[in-house]
């Protein structure tokens, strides 16, 4: 027979992990000072798994509390208890209980603070009635607003417009250029060039396409051909120069 003392949670209605832990404690009428950590851990993990099944993102603070619960559970299973400096056994749940009590204390006054906030928002501060009427008129009457414009305000607006114009004019622009190179394409280019010539120097390849991106792609293609054992390299003359030749197997083929 299915246990009817608990009900399945369908929606993530909890503001945080401590709110969820307090719900489990109050639902099962548990002693907050003597939490059955195995039971509360299973309930907490089941809730997180339910969120994952609903494809909902689990907040990092929930994951942190889940890890804390499992760490406490592991400590309680260890045969050697942890002792303090005075030789007293330290309860692994002590820190969690302290945080829960603090959270419960602050949560208990949230409703009172919300009522105070609502009451305060319903009140209006006393002020200069003429000033308030003038402010309302400025919001709805363009002529009343124009009456308060002076030269200083006009110059400030003009200055802001100029600054905005200069910013828009000098805003840096970035252009993305798609280069017509691929490593496989440059491999074919090098192997085709080796058909007409027994060997090629790296300088010769660079001279055909001297832009920097082409040099990089050609160099990567040479490294791949070397790894595929399709070419051999010989040190040539000149700064950072070398010769490229086909392997004998390639020539025989």
N, C-alpha and C positions, 0 to 999 in steps of 0.2 A: 504493500500500500504506500502510495506516495505521501511524503511528509508535507502536511499542509501548514506547518508552523512558519515556513518561510515562503516568500513569493519572489518570483523572478523579476529582476529590474529590467525595464524595457528602454528607458530613456536616460541620457546623461544629464540629470537635473541637478547635479551637485556642483557647488562653486569651487571646490578644491578637494584634495585628497583627505584632509582632516574632517571636512564636512561628511564625506563618505564613510570614514571610520566611525564617527559619532553616530551616524545613522545605523550602522551595523550593531554598535554597542547598545543603543536605545531600543532597537528592534528586538534583539535577543535578550534584553534586560541583563546585560553583563555588568560586572563590577569593573569600573574603569581603572581601579587600582590593582586588579588581578585579571588582566586580559588573557583569555585563552588564545595565545598567539597563533597556534596552528589553525584554529577555526576562522579567526579574523583574517589570516593570510589567504586561506582558500577562498573566502567570500570576496576579498579584494581582487585577487587574481581572476576569479570568475567574471567579475564586473569588467575588468580590462579586456578579457577575451571576448566578452559580449560586444564591447565597443569595436574591436577589430573585426568581428563578424559583420557588423553594420557598416564597415569601411569608414569608420570615424577615426580621425587623428587623435591619438592618445597624448595628452599634454605631458611635458617632461617632468612636472612635479608629481604626477601620478606614477610615472615610471620610477622616480626616485624613492617614493614611499614604498612601492612594491619591493624594490631592492632592499630597503631598510627592513621591511617585515621579514623577508627571507633571511637576511643576515641575523636578525634577532632569533628567528626560528632555529637557524644552524647553531648559534651560540648556546641555546637552551638544550640542544641535543648533545653537546659536548660533555664528556664525563668529568672534565675538570672545570669547576666554576672559576670565574674571575674574582679576585680579591682586591680590596682597596688597601691603602697603606696601613690601616689599623687591623687588617685581617678579616674584615667583614665581607661576606659574599655580596657581589654587585649583581643586581637583577638587570639583565640585558634590556628589559622593557622599561626601565626607569626613565630614560630620556624621552622615549615615545610618550609615556604617560604624562610627563611634565608638559610636553608640547600640546598634547590633547587638552589638558586642563586649562592651559593658557588660551588656547583657541576657543574652548567652550566659554571661558570667562568673557572674552571679547565679543563672542557671538551673542551672548545673552543681552548685551547692551546695544546691539545693532538696531533692533526695532525701536528702542527708546530714542536713539540718535536720529533715526529716520523720521520719527514723529516730530522731534524738535526741529529738524530741517524743514519739514513740510509747514510747520507752524511759522517758522521764520520767513519762509518764502511767501507766505500769505500776507505778510506785513509790508507796508510801504514806509520808506524813510520820509520824515518831514523835511521840507526844503522850501526854497524860494518859489512861490506859486507863479510869479511873473516869468521867472527863468524857465520853469517847466512848460508853461503855455507857449513861450517863444520857441522852445526846442521842438514842441509838437508842430508849431506852424512852419518851422524850417523843413520838417520832413514832408510836409504836404503842400507847401506853397513855395514855388520857385522864386517869386518876386521877393518874399520875405528873406529868402536865403541870399539873393543878390544884394540886398541892402547892407549885408555885413561884409561884403567883399571889399578889400582895400588893395593898394598897390603891392604891399609886401606879400599877401596871399597869392596874387597873380604871378609875381616873380618866382615864388616857391614852386607853384605848379609848373611854370615854364621851365624851371631848372630840372624838375623831375622828368618832364617830357623829353628834354634834351639828353639827360642821362640814359633814359630808356632807349632813345634812338641810337646813341653811340654804342650802347651794349648790344643791341640787335644788329647793328652794322658790322661790329667787330667780333661777333660771336664766332668761335672757331667751328669749322665744319670738317667732317671726316668723310672721306670717300673710300669705299671698299672696292678694291680692284681684284677681279678674279683672273689669275694668271693661267695661261693655256698650257700648263705643264702638269705632268703626272710622273711618278717614279717609273711606272711600267712603260709609259711613252718614251721616256728618256733612255730606258734600257734598250728598247727597239732602235732608237736613234743611234746609240753607240754601236750596237751589234751590226746595224746596217752599214755604218761608216767603216767598220772593220772588214767588210766584204771587199771594198775597193782598195783597202790599204792593209798591209801586214800588221802595222801597229800605229797607234795614235798617241800623241802627247796630250797631257791635260791642258797645256796651253792652247793647243789646236782646238780642242773642244770649247774652251772658254771664248776663243776668238770668234767662233761661229755664233754664239749667243752670249754676249758679254754682260748682260744685266745680272744683278746679284741673285735674284730668285732662280734664274736658269742655272747659275753656277751651283747653287745649293742642291737643286734637283738632280743635276748631272752627277754631283759628288755622291749623293745618296744612291743613285742608280748604279754607280761604279761599285759602291760597297755591297749592294745586293748581288750584282753579277759576280763579284769576288766570292761572296758567301755561297752562291749557287755553283761555284767552281766552273764558270763559263769563261773567265778571263784570268790572266796573270798580270802582275804589275812588276815593272822594273824601274829602279831609281834612275832618273834622268838628270840632265844638266840644267842648271838654273834654279832659282829660288822656288821651293815647293813644287817642283815639276817631276812628273813621272810618266813612263810609257805604259800603254795598255796594249796587250796582245791577247789573241784567242788562245785557249788551251789546245793542246795537241788533239785531245779527244774531239773538240769542236771542229778543228780543221779536218780531221779524218772523217767526221760525219758529213 
